[in-house]
């Protein structure tokens, strides 16, 4: 909660107003069925988040550099960077931070540019238990084109699979990213952000910078 308070304190007056309206979109039910009309009727960017514990609609509250802060109620927040979850706040267990060590970040360059498999290393921080500084190795592999449906609209995308491992923690996971072939925008993803915590994200009303 302290971390969430710090994030809220950094928001602009516009983003604070957005956070105040979050309770209107958090349904608190196991399964949600938002419609295109419902999403368009609300004047903010929205993303659906699904876990084993239920569904929620998050709203974009703040942008700091490449980082997007998406908020739910009760101090819950997800932080995205180029479509990758780099921090969670307010969950039963959290990814406190995730840092790619080298400058050649494949997410920055865009996953649509992958012609073959590529690997990268990162450092993750997990809680509870203060499991900080966990070395994580990941390999991204393009898996061809496919089509996904979001709110009744078909999107032609590239599927990119990711194999993740942290030998020191005895951890392995598989993630998936569905990206726009033109610019690498991540329309949908399934990310196991830490052991036992998988989050599926779907962009309902996405923020795409000047393209939004």
Backbone bond lengths (Angstrom), bond angles and torsions (degrees), N, CA, C in turn:
res aa  C-N    CA-C-N  psi(-1)  N-CA   C-N-CA  omega(-1)  CA-C   N-CA-C  phi
1 X - - - 1.452 - - 1.526 111.05 -
2 X 1.343 116.12 -36.30 1.464 119.24 177.86 1.510 110.72 -62.29
3 X 1.354 116.28 -41.65 1.468 120.40 178.51 1.510 110.33 -63.74
4 X 1.339 116.57 -41.79 1.458 120.07 179.47 1.516 110.41 -62.88
5 X 1.350 117.58 -38.75 1.459 120.96 179.53 1.514 110.86 -63.60
6 X 1.336 117.29 -38.14 1.455 120.43 177.92 1.509 110.89 -64.20
7 X 1.349 116.39 -40.36 1.460 119.67 179.27 1.512 110.36 -63.86
8 X 1.341 116.45 -44.48 1.454 119.95 -178.47 1.526 110.36 -64.55
9 X 1.315 116.44 -35.12 1.457 119.49 -179.77 1.513 111.65 -65.26
10 X 1.341 117.49 -24.88 1.461 120.83 -177.70 1.519 112.71 -86.21
11 X 1.336 117.34 -6.51 1.460 119.98 -176.26 1.519 111.45 -73.27
12 X 1.317 116.40 155.24 1.449 121.85 171.73 1.516 108.69 -76.44
13 X 1.360 117.40 172.01 1.458 120.16 178.34 1.517 111.04 -63.10
14 X 1.340 116.84 -32.88 1.461 119.78 178.05 1.516 110.25 -65.77
15 X 1.341 117.08 -44.93 1.455 119.43 -178.00 1.524 110.93 -70.07
16 X 1.329 119.44 -31.01 1.459 120.49 175.34 1.519 109.95 -63.71
17 X 1.334 116.43 -39.46 1.456 119.80 176.60 1.511 111.17 -62.64
18 X 1.335 115.77 -39.78 1.459 120.07 177.29 1.520 110.80 -61.83
19 X 1.340 116.50 -44.15 1.453 120.11 179.91 1.523 110.71 -61.85
20 X 1.326 118.30 -36.40 1.460 121.21 179.38 1.524 112.10 -62.62
21 X 1.336 117.36 -25.41 1.466 120.35 -177.91 1.517 112.65 -92.90
22 X 1.329 118.03 1.66 1.464 120.71 -176.49 1.519 112.03 -58.83
23 X 1.306 116.61 -37.02 1.459 119.80 -175.15 1.521 112.39 -64.16
24 X 1.310 116.84 -17.21 1.458 120.42 177.82 1.514 112.16 -76.18
25 X 1.342 118.38 -19.55 1.458 120.13 -174.85 1.526 112.91 -113.32
26 X 1.325 117.21 -11.93 1.470 119.51 176.68 1.521 107.77 -82.76
27 X 1.326 117.59 116.44 1.452 121.31 -173.49 1.527 113.20 -90.97
28 X 1.336 117.28 -26.23 1.448 120.30 177.94 1.511 114.44 69.32
29 X 1.328 118.21 22.56 1.458 122.14 179.20 1.514 109.23 -113.34
30 X 1.348 117.70 155.32 1.463 119.70 -178.55 1.522 113.35 -59.44
31 X 1.337 117.94 -37.89 1.453 121.07 -177.95 1.523 109.63 -130.06
32 X 1.330 115.15 134.50 1.457 120.88 177.70 1.517 109.67 -112.97
33 X 1.324 115.77 151.95 1.465 121.15 176.61 1.524 108.98 -134.70
34 X 1.334 117.59 66.36 1.460 119.27 -179.53 1.518 111.16 -66.95
35 X 1.311 116.43 146.51 1.459 121.53 176.90 1.528 109.27 -104.47
36 X 1.318 114.95 162.57 1.461 119.79 177.74 1.522 110.92 -60.23
37 X 1.328 116.04 -37.04 1.463 120.21 -179.24 1.531 110.99 -66.17
38 X 1.330 116.70 -41.66 1.458 119.99 179.05 1.523 111.55 -64.40
39 X 1.310 116.03 -41.37 1.461 119.92 -179.61 1.518 111.07 -66.28
40 X 1.320 117.31 -45.34 1.457 120.98 -178.46 1.517 112.68 -69.62
41 X 1.331 117.23 -21.44 1.462 120.68 -179.01 1.524 112.53 -73.95
42 X 1.341 117.07 -14.92 1.465 120.78 -178.52 1.525 109.17 -104.28
43 X 1.340 117.35 133.41 1.479 120.98 -170.14 1.522 114.24 -85.96
44 X 1.331 117.76 46.44 1.460 119.22 177.06 1.513 109.47 -152.83
45 X 1.321 115.11 163.17 1.459 121.49 -179.74 1.530 109.38 -74.96
46 X 1.346 115.22 138.21 1.460 119.93 -172.45 1.528 111.12 -132.93
47 X 1.317 114.54 146.42 1.448 121.89 179.18 1.528 108.62 -140.19
48 X 1.314 116.36 137.37 1.455 121.18 177.40 1.525 109.15 -91.86
49 X 1.317 116.27 132.88 1.456 122.17 178.21 1.519 108.67 -121.53
50 X 1.342 116.93 129.42 1.455 122.57 -178.35 1.519 109.95 -125.40
51 X 1.323 115.77 130.84 1.460 121.99 174.60 1.521 107.87 -131.92
52 X 1.316 116.25 178.43 1.462 120.37 177.34 1.523 111.23 -65.56
53 X 1.334 117.05 -15.33 1.458 121.02 -176.82 1.519 112.77 -97.36
54 X 1.339 118.00 -4.92 1.457 119.33 178.05 1.518 113.04 142.42
55 X 1.324 113.62 -174.76 1.456 124.85 -175.00 1.519 110.36 -112.81
56 X 1.339 115.71 151.94 1.460 120.24 172.97 1.517 109.38 -154.69
57 X 1.318 115.13 153.73 1.457 121.93 170.06 1.516 107.11 -104.67
58 X 1.335 116.60 119.81 1.456 121.91 178.76 1.523 109.33 -100.80
59 X 1.323 115.39 152.65 1.465 119.96 178.33 1.528 109.04 -120.07
60 X 1.318 115.32 148.23 1.461 121.57 179.54 1.521 109.14 -76.36
61 X 1.335 115.89 119.11 1.454 119.71 -177.06 1.509 114.61 -106.42
62 X 1.336 117.88 -26.41 1.454 119.42 -175.69 1.518 109.74 -160.58
63 X 1.330 116.93 153.46 1.462 123.46 175.99 1.521 107.83 -131.71
64 X 1.321 116.20 124.89 1.458 121.81 178.19 1.524 107.19 -126.84
65 X 1.317 116.60 104.70 1.459 120.15 -175.24 1.515 109.79 62.70
66 X 1.335 116.32 -124.84 1.466 120.74 178.65 1.521 112.54 -87.56
67 X 1.318 117.17 -2.39 1.464 120.58 -174.73 1.530 111.84 -92.84
68 X 1.307 114.87 134.34 1.460 122.46 176.89 1.521 108.50 -112.73
69 X 1.326 116.99 130.39 1.457 122.84 -179.40 1.528 108.76 -105.89
70 X 1.332 114.92 112.54 1.461 122.23 -177.88 1.530 108.48 -107.51
71 X 1.354 115.95 126.96 1.448 120.82 -170.52 1.530 112.89 -112.81
72 X 1.331 113.71 143.67 1.455 122.37 166.83 1.515 107.73 -119.39
73 X 1.317 118.08 -166.31 1.453 120.88 -178.68 1.520 111.02 -86.74
74 X 1.325 115.42 171.19 1.469 124.02 174.79 1.521 112.60 57.24
75 X 1.341 116.45 35.54 1.453 120.08 175.48 1.508 115.34 79.09
76 X 1.343 117.84 9.64 1.464 121.12 179.55 1.526 109.47 -81.49
77 X 1.336 116.16 135.97 1.462 120.57 177.15 1.521 109.53 -152.25
78 X 1.332 115.27 149.11 1.458 122.52 171.84 1.524 107.57 -120.54
79 X 1.311 116.10 140.38 1.462 121.19 177.19 1.523 107.94 -114.78
80 X 1.331 116.16 123.21 1.461 122.20 179.31 1.518 110.19 -110.60
81 X 1.320 114.97 145.20 1.458 121.43 173.23 1.520 108.12 -136.73
82 X 1.339 116.13 109.75 1.470 122.00 -177.27 1.531 110.85 56.66
83 X 1.325 116.07 36.77 1.465 121.49 176.40 1.511 114.87 88.53
84 X 1.323 118.18 -8.92 1.461 122.19 -178.99 1.523 109.99 -98.75
85 X 1.329 117.51 135.02 1.458 121.52 175.95 1.524 108.70 -72.46
86 X 1.333 116.97 120.47 1.464 121.32 -179.26 1.520 112.24 -113.35
87 X 1.335 117.29 -6.64 1.463 120.12 177.62 1.521 109.04 -165.68
88 X 1.333 115.83 143.02 1.466 121.63 170.08 1.522 107.64 -127.03
89 X 1.338 115.71 150.51 1.458 121.36 -177.25 1.525 108.66 -137.39
90 X 1.298 116.16 136.39 1.460 120.73 171.75 1.507 115.94 85.89
91 X 1.350 118.67 5.50 1.455 121.14 177.82 1.527 109.69 -90.86
92 X 1.339 116.00 172.07 1.468 119.82 179.44 1.515 110.97 -62.37
93 X 1.322 117.17 -35.18 1.456 122.92 170.83 1.517 107.21 -135.23
94 X 1.314 117.12 148.92 1.457 119.84 -169.31 1.524 113.56 -136.22
95 X 1.318 113.68 147.51 1.453 122.41 165.04 1.521 105.88 -87.18
96 X 1.325 117.35 104.71 1.459 120.53 -176.17 1.524 112.47 -78.26
97 X 1.336 116.87 -19.78 1.454 119.93 177.65 1.512 110.36 -177.55
98 X 1.325 116.54 153.29 1.463 122.37 177.60 1.519 107.96 -148.64
99 X 1.334 116.43 119.89 1.457 121.59 -173.42 1.525 110.30 -127.66
100 X 1.330 116.30 122.97 1.459 120.74 175.22 1.521 107.76 -81.42
101 X 1.335 116.05 125.74 1.457 121.01 -170.12 1.524 113.38 -69.73
102 X 1.311 116.87 -47.49 1.466 118.81 -173.08 1.529 110.76 -87.38
103 X 1.352 113.85 163.86 1.458 119.40 -179.15 1.526 111.89 -72.69
104 X 1.317 117.25 -22.98 1.462 121.28 -175.62 1.528 110.35 -83.78
105 X 1.332 115.70 69.59 1.468 122.36 -178.59 1.526 108.76 -80.26
106 X 1.341 119.16 115.54 1.466 120.28 -177.39 1.523 112.77 -64.86
107 X 1.324 117.83 -24.36 1.465 120.05 179.29 1.516 111.02 -74.61
108 X 1.331 116.87 -32.86 1.465 120.77 176.74 1.520 110.20 -66.59
109 X 1.323 116.76 -43.10 1.467 121.02 -178.32 1.522 112.03 -74.58
110 X 1.326 116.93 -19.18 1.463 120.66 178.95 1.512 111.74 101.90
111 X 1.334 116.56 123.98 1.465 120.28 -177.84 1.525 112.09 -67.77
112 X 1.325 117.40 -16.00 1.470 119.60 178.76 1.525 111.57 -71.42
113 X 1.337 117.07 -13.50 1.466 120.51 -178.58 1.531 112.40 -87.05
114 X 1.320 117.87 -4.49 1.459 120.58 -177.78 1.527 110.24 -72.42
115 X 1.320 116.57 116.10 1.460 120.40 176.02 1.524 110.95 -91.46
116 X 1.323 115.38 -22.87 1.462 121.97 179.10 1.519 107.25 -150.83
117 X 1.327 116.49 -175.90 1.446 119.82 -179.54 1.522 112.28 -66.44
118 X 1.316 116.25 145.55 1.455 121.56 176.52 1.515 108.84 -140.59
119 X 1.310 116.91 147.58 1.459 121.90 -177.80 1.522 110.57 -116.32
120 X 1.314 115.48 154.19 1.464 120.85 174.70 1.527 108.14 -150.42
121 X 1.325 115.74 164.02 1.461 122.25 178.37 1.514 109.70 -120.91
122 X 1.320 114.82 147.27 1.458 119.55 178.20 1.531 108.86 -144.53
123 X 1.331 115.37 170.34 1.458 122.88 177.18 1.527 107.74 -120.45
124 X 1.334 117.05 125.48 1.460 122.03 -179.56 1.525 110.68 -112.34
125 X 1.328 114.92 150.57 1.465 123.12 173.31 1.522 108.10 -121.61
126 X 1.333 117.45 124.44 1.458 122.58 -176.61 1.525 110.44 -120.45
127 X 1.335 115.56 145.31 1.456 120.28 172.26 1.545 108.52 -141.60
128 X 1.341 117.74 155.90 1.461 127.01 7.82 1.525 111.44 -75.46
129 X 1.319 114.62 174.98 1.449 120.45 179.52 1.511 113.29 98.13
130 X 1.352 117.13 -5.83 1.459 121.34 178.82 1.524 111.61 49.10
131 X 1.349 114.44 50.60 1.461 120.40 177.74 1.532 107.85 -87.29
132 X 1.300 115.24 80.69 1.463 121.61 -174.03 1.525 110.76 -101.74
133 X 1.348 114.27 153.63 1.452 120.45 176.24 1.518 113.59 71.05
134 X 1.344 116.85 35.50 1.459 121.29 -179.34 1.535 109.60 -80.62
135 X 1.345 119.41 116.66 1.475 120.02 176.55 1.535 110.00 -71.02
136 X 1.307 116.08 128.62 1.467 122.41 -179.05 1.523 108.95 -124.97
137 X 1.327 116.08 132.09 1.464 121.76 176.20 1.517 108.56 -110.42
138 X 1.327 116.99 136.28 1.469 121.17 -177.60 1.522 110.74 -136.34
139 X 1.323 115.49 145.56 1.465 122.23 176.15 1.522 109.09 -126.81
140 X 1.315 116.51 126.62 1.461 123.72 179.28 1.519 109.26 -103.27
141 X 1.340 116.63 135.01 1.453 121.51 -179.77 1.529 110.01 -135.92
142 X 1.343 117.85 123.37 1.465 119.54 175.81 1.519 110.24 -67.80
143 X 1.349 115.89 140.11 1.464 120.71 -176.20 1.524 112.20 -122.09
144 X 1.334 118.03 18.05 1.458 120.87 175.43 1.515 113.84 93.95
145 X 1.327 114.77 177.37 1.458 121.40 -177.60 1.513 111.08 -86.68
146 X 1.330 114.33 151.69 1.453 121.38 175.55 1.525 107.78 -155.22
147 X 1.309 117.14 -177.53 1.459 121.84 179.52 1.516 109.10 -129.44
148 X 1.325 115.95 138.46 1.458 120.97 175.99 1.521 108.61 -125.52
149 X 1.318 116.78 155.05 1.458 122.66 179.77 1.522 108.83 -112.76
150 X 1.322 116.07 126.02 1.460 121.47 175.96 1.522 107.80 -127.43
151 X 1.311 116.28 114.02 1.469 122.56 179.30 1.522 111.97 54.46
152 X 1.334 116.47 39.57 1.455 120.83 176.47 1.507 115.52 84.35
153 X 1.328 117.65 1.09 1.458 121.74 178.46 1.518 109.46 -109.99
154 X 1.328 116.37 128.44 1.464 120.94 179.53 1.528 109.45 -83.45
155 X 1.320 115.61 137.53 1.464 121.87 177.53 1.523 108.30 -124.85
156 X 1.328 115.79 124.23 1.460 120.59 174.18 1.521 107.95 -81.45
157 X 1.323 117.35 122.30 1.457 120.87 -172.28 1.519 110.69 -136.16
158 X 1.320 114.09 167.89 1.457 122.42 171.21 1.529 108.10 -102.86
159 X 1.316 116.40 132.57 1.460 120.87 176.14 1.524 108.88 -93.60
160 X 1.319 115.79 128.44 1.459 121.88 177.17 1.524 107.89 -122.06
161 X 1.329 116.28 123.75 1.462 121.87 178.03 1.522 110.00 -95.94
162 X 1.317 115.40 147.96 1.457 120.62 -179.15 1.529 109.76 -132.84
163 X 1.311 116.65 126.71 1.463 122.65 172.97 1.517 108.47 -103.70
164 X 1.330 115.57 127.78 1.457 122.05 -174.38 1.521 109.23 -121.85
165 X 1.328 116.78 140.02 1.460 119.93 176.67 1.525 110.30 -147.65
166 X 1.319 114.53 145.14 1.460 122.17 174.16 1.520 106.45 -133.19
167 X 1.326 116.34 95.52 1.463 121.22 -173.17 1.521 111.94 -60.22
168 X 1.323 116.79 -39.42 1.459 119.80 -177.53 1.527 112.03 -63.77
169 X 1.326 116.14 -26.53 1.467 120.53 -178.97 1.525 111.88 -103.28
170 X 1.349 117.98 -0.08 1.454 120.75 -177.47 1.521 112.53 62.05
171 X 1.313 116.16 40.21 1.469 122.36 -170.32 1.522 111.09 -119.04
172 X 1.328 115.73 134.02 1.459 122.61 174.00 1.525 108.43 -138.59
173 X 1.344 116.17 146.21 1.463 120.12 179.50 1.521 109.48 -154.98
174 X 1.324 115.23 162.22 1.468 122.04 176.05 1.520 108.40 -127.30
175 X 1.322 116.10 128.83 1.456 122.25 179.48 1.524 110.12 -118.48
176 X 1.335 115.84 163.65 1.464 120.67 177.68 1.522 109.63 -139.53
177 X 1.324 115.17 142.34 1.462 122.56 178.28 1.528 108.71 -130.35
178 X 1.322 116.67 130.70 1.463 122.37 175.92 1.528 106.54 -107.52
179 X 1.333 117.43 109.98 1.463 121.07 -168.31 1.525 111.44 -118.41
180 X 1.321 114.12 150.91 1.460 121.46 176.12 1.524 108.75 -69.14
181 X 1.334 118.51 126.10 1.465 120.20 -178.01 1.527 113.67 -67.84
182 X 1.330 118.12 -15.52 1.465 119.94 -177.96 1.521 112.89 -84.03
183 X 1.344 117.22 -36.59 1.465 118.90 -175.34 1.526 114.16 -139.70
184 X 1.324 118.30 1.01 1.454 121.11 177.51 1.516 114.76 82.24
185 X 1.321 117.71 6.72 1.470 119.83 178.47 1.529 109.68 -58.49
186 X 1.322 117.04 131.91 1.465 121.61 -177.29 1.527 108.91 -88.64
187 X 1.323 115.68 104.32 1.457 121.21 179.52 1.532 111.80 -75.22
188 X 1.312 115.87 -35.87 1.457 120.14 -176.42 1.525 108.18 -151.09
189 X 1.320 116.32 149.36 1.461 119.21 178.26 1.520 110.13 -154.73
190 X 1.327 114.97 156.78 1.462 122.70 169.67 1.523 105.81 -125.59
191 X 1.326 116.35 113.41 1.457 120.75 -173.70 1.526 110.31 -127.53
192 X 1.325 115.93 121.40 1.457 119.56 170.63 1.520 106.31 -85.76
193 X 1.308 115.83 98.41 1.460 121.14 -169.19 1.526 112.24 -77.64
194 X 1.330 117.16 -17.58 1.448 123.50 174.30 1.517 106.83 -165.19
195 X 1.316 119.38 165.97 1.463 119.59 -177.68 1.527 112.67 -54.01
196 X 1.339 115.51 123.83 1.459 120.86 177.29 1.510 115.38 83.17
197 X 1.327 119.31 2.92 1.464 121.81 -178.67 1.527 110.34 -127.92
198 X 1.345 115.84 96.49 1.459 122.49 177.66 1.516 109.10 -104.95
199 X 1.321 116.79 132.88 1.459 122.91 179.20 1.520 108.68 -123.85
200 X 1.324 116.15 126.60 1.460 121.25 172.30 1.520 108.13 -100.49
201 X 1.319 116.20 128.57 1.459 122.15 -177.46 1.518 110.18 -119.07
202 X 1.315 115.83 135.01 1.462 122.24 176.90 1.521 108.26 -130.20
203 X 1.315 117.01 124.25 1.459 121.59 178.85 1.529 109.24 -78.87
204 X 1.328 116.20 112.90 1.461 121.24 -179.59 1.526 111.27 -89.89
205 X 1.309 115.60 -49.89 1.466 121.40 173.34 1.521 105.71 -130.21
206 X 1.314 117.61 89.39 1.463 121.28 -167.18 1.520 113.34 -79.02
207 X 1.324 113.15 151.86 1.463 120.06 169.48 1.520 107.20 -96.09
208 X 1.320 116.73 122.11 1.465 121.27 -178.39 1.531 110.49 -128.61
209 X 1.306 116.07 34.95 1.452 120.15 -179.27 1.519 111.30 65.36
210 X 1.315 116.64 -130.42 1.470 120.85 -178.50 1.519 112.54 -67.79
211 X 1.377 116.72 -14.72 1.461 120.10 -178.92 1.516 112.29 -84.85
212 X 1.358 118.28 -11.17 1.463 121.27 -175.84 1.517 111.24 -71.13
